Structures are given as structure tokens and as C-alpha cells.
Amino acid sequence: MRELLALLQRYGIDLNHPSSLFMVFSFIIVSALIVHFILHRVVLRTIEKRASNGNTLWLQIFTQNKLFHRVAYTLQGILVNIQLVLCLNAGSHVGALFSTAAQLWILLFALLSFFSLLDVVLKLSRQYQFAGQLPLRGIFQGVKLVAASIIAILMISLMIGKSPAILFSGLGAMAAVLMLVFKDPLMGLVAGIQLSANTMLHMGDWLEMPKYGADGTVIDIGLTTVKVQNWDNTITTIPTYALVSDAFKNWSNMSASGGRRIKRSVFIDSTSIHFISEEEIARLSQAHLLKPWLEERRQKMANSTAKSSVLNGESVTNIGAFRAWLTEYLHQHPKLRKDMTLMVRQLPPGAEGLPLEIYAFTNTVEWLKYEAIQADIFDHIYAVIEEFGLRIYQRPSGNDLRPQALALD
């Protein structure tokens, strides 16, 4: 540097003179503009055209996140700072001021370049399946927060002319305040790691959390929040740490299994349950799904030695016959999974009659198809149940009570 200053003075350029300073700054500005033109008008435009016209995914992601632009601005700041250091006296206040501004420029765009690099890595990672198992967005947001804090301290130390070590040492005394200010980001970062380590939640999972009104697809796992797009296309935002501290339901295993559960009951009017006669057995035997079961029951009845009363021997009830027919009907249904639990069971009777529950799994997890299969099954059940002499329980309505009221009048 001394040799450069001596060379300038030999040619009559005194950096302490205003005209000489003007010449130096003019040279620095002109050279900065030339470098800016070369980088932004030539190099970066060429890269952007190649990215838009080509099929290179990584190059498109680089340009979309402005990584090259921010790196170019960082390089420009470095070149200007080098010129200021070489061309101005070490003790010059004007040179120190402009050098400080250039260094602040470098720190700022270096931070922005780092942010763009993390965004590029995040988008590229989405092309790989393993990345979906990790809360990378939340982790990268935490890294950005730490990097921004460090750069802010460096910029403050640069402006006040003090060592960054002094500011870093003061952070220890402010630890309690910092923990309070950054409580949510810290808790969210820890929660994101726990969600990933325990494979509790991933992008695209179907999440149900009634406490927060969430029932839909996870579209974003951030540092402090998780966004869920509900089935009515509304967005519910949940604190990330709430997914660790509170209970939620993840339907992803159901989707992966390929079968969705049907668990619904038909309420039978208990007063319609009775033993069926031989005539009814003969009529019901015409149903090929029920005929083997009826023949087996009839054989047991024929082998019974006590036939004087239904209390002494084998007998057949209409609810038993209906349950046997329904079980076989579900086993023969082409849209139900036979390798998963499939049964018809009685639940404890109550004020609404005897619940007969259908427990089965469809062969699809698509919502519309699932609802259609379930509706077809219960349409058939309600239509055929009278063939067994059974009635569906239903609370009396005004139309049911009106004939009695008219009769009393």
C-alpha cells in the first residue's frame, strides 16, 4: 500500500487534496459501474436466459432465489472496499467512512446470499424422498435467525468501532431476556426436531387437531408454526410446539395402508326382534348368501331332542339371521378389504334400540369413493332389513303422533 501511495505522489496525486480525492472516488465509482454492468447486464442475463430456455432444474432454482444477484452485489462491495483501502490513506476519515459503508454492504449481501443458498438447498432437497421426513424449513429458519443475529452484532461493532467480542460477551448477561424474546422460535426448533426424530408429522400428512380447528393436509412446517389446509380450503395455523405438548391425530398410516375404516351402527328396534317360523326360514333360504347358514341352523334344530319349547332347543332369530346375512354380504362385497378386520357385532342396547355395528375397511382411501361405498352399503341395509321382520329405530316425529291426536279428538 505504501508503494502505491508513493507511486501516486510521484505522479502528483496527493490524496489529501480535495481534487485528488475527487479523482480517486470518480475512478472507484466508474470502475464499480463497469463491474456492475459486466456482472448484471452480461453474465447474469446470460445465466438467466440459459435457465429459462433449458431444463436444468438446479440452475432455475438458483436464479429464482436470486443467489447469483446477491453474490454479485457482495463481490462488488469487496472490490470497492479493496480499492478504498489501497487508494486512500490509512488515517483518512473520509476513507474510513466509505470503507465502513462498503464493509456494511458486504456483510448485508453476504447474509442475503447465505439466505438464498439455504432456500436453494431447501428446494433442491424436496426432490428427494428422505427430505420429506425432516423439518428442514424450520431448521433452516433457525439457522437464518442465528446468522442474522451474528451479522447484526458484527455490523453494530463495525459502526461503533468496538471489537465484536465485547458485544458477544454482553450476550451472557442478556441470556434471560433473549430466552424470553426468542422463546417461540427456540421451542419451535426443539419441537421440529422431536417431530422429525419420532416420525410424528411430515409434509402432506392428513392432520386432525380439533382443539385448533385443524382437519386437513399439512402444507408447511415452519420454525414457529405449522400450516394446515383444511378440507374447506381454509388455513389453520398451529404453534409447532403444540404438536408435541398436545394430542393430534395423523391419518397418514391410513392412507399408506390403502384401506379406510367404516365404523357405523344400525339401530334396531328391539320390539321387532323375534324367533322366525318355518315359513320365514323357507322364504329366507331363497337368498343364496343366507342359505348355508340357515341349513346349518335347521340341521341343529332337527338334531335337538327338546322341541316342545323354543326355550329347550335350537332356534333361529330374525336378528341372528340378519347378522349372518350381513356378514356374508360384506365378505362378498368387491370394494371391501378381506385382509383387514371385517365383522358385524352387537353393541350394548340403549334408549335408541340395539346397535348393530358394521366394522370394515374399504379398498380405497379416496374420500369421495369411500363415502360412496359406505353409502351404498347402508342404502342396501336399510332397504333389505324389512325382509327379516326388523325395524329401524327412529324417534317419533310430529307426523307419527298426529293420527293419534286426531283419533283422540
Number of C-alpha atoms within 10 A of each C-alpha: 12 11 9 12 16 13 12 15 12 10 8 10 17 16 19 11 9 10 12 15 18 12 13 18 18 12 13 19 13 12 16 17 13 11 16 17 13 13 19 16 11 11 14 17 13 12 17 17 12 14 19 13 10 11 10 11 11 14 16 19 18 22 19 15 18 18 20 21 18 20 19 21 20 22 18 21 24 17 18 20 22 14 18 21 16 15 20 23 17 13 8 11 11 13 19 16 11 16 20 17 17 21 18 20 19 22 19 20 19 20 21 19 22 18 21 23 16 20 21 21 15 15 15 15 14 12 10 9 9 9 15 16 15 20 24 22 18 25 19 19 19 19 15 17 13 12 15 17 12 14 16 16 18 19 20 15 16 16 14 8 10 12 13 16 12 11 14 13 10 11 13 11 10 11 11 10 12 12 12 11 11 12 12 17 22 17 16 27 23 17 23 29 16 17 20 16 13 8 11 17 25 22 18 15 18 23 21 20 17 11 10 13 14 23 21 24 23 23 17 18 25 22 26 23 21 22 20 28 20 19 11 8 10 11 18 17 17 19 20 25 23 17 21 16 9 9 12 17 14 19 16 16 12 13 15 10 11 14 22 22 21 18 12 14 17 17 20 21 18 19 11 15 17 15 14 18 13 11 9 14 20 13 13 21 16 10 12 11 17 21 17 12 16 20 14 11 16 17 12 13 16 13 12 13 10 13 14 8 9 11 9 11 15 18 18 18 15 22 22 16 20 21 20 16 21 20 18 17 15 20 16 12 13 11 17 22 20 16 8 14 10 19 15 19 13 14 12 8 14 10 8 14 17 22 21 19 18 23 17 23 23 24 20 19 18 13 9 9 14 19 13 10 18 19 12 10 15 15 11 10 15 12 9 13 17 13 13 21 15 19 17 18 18 11 7 8 8 7 8 10 10 11 11 10 9 8 7 7 6
